[in-house]
Amino acid sequence: MVKKTLYIIFSIIVLIGIYLSIFELLLYHFHSSLNSTIIEPLAHFTTWSYLLHQKYITFIELDLLNIHEKRHLLDVKRVFKITYMLWMLTGSLGFLILVLFFKKVIKTIALFGLSLNTLILLLSFNFLDCFELFHYLFFKDNSWIFLHNSLLIEWFPLSYFQEFFSFFLLLSFSLFMLLRVLSIKASL
């Protein structure tokens, strides 16, 4: 029983590492909605550089943004920093677990991942409420609500987050299906 519980815990660590790896991959490569034209592309690039480089925690120095937008970007940067550190920890541990216990945990990882993705997919049918809940949990005092003409809204409309989330689900479903096939082959 203790061994089985330990393998479940190992599987959860690997699962978190996989989800965060997919998130980080998309974060570094998906910076705008599909078929969108970026207003102020240099400032957009500067904003992404600011968000993704973990070297400093200060306000972004872009005159195009107001203090409210800068405050939110600082909050986002802090969330990204914590996410990055958690990814490094679970990714490293997850890799070690996979090297040492691949046959013991692969089936559990695949089943947990497919089950969790199915739940996430069901929740995504109410994307706007989930999006708002996420922001209420991670960003205080409604710091994520902007006027419709905000440059941040132009750069990151709701469609950007929906597309990011769709790619995330597509990649994670594909990976967990592959792991499921590998787990079937490993048990033969």
Summary of the structure (lengths in Angstrom):
residues: 188
radius of gyration: 18.9
end to end distance: 23.6
largest distance: 61.4
contacts: 493
relative contact order: 0.16
helix: 79%
strand: 0%
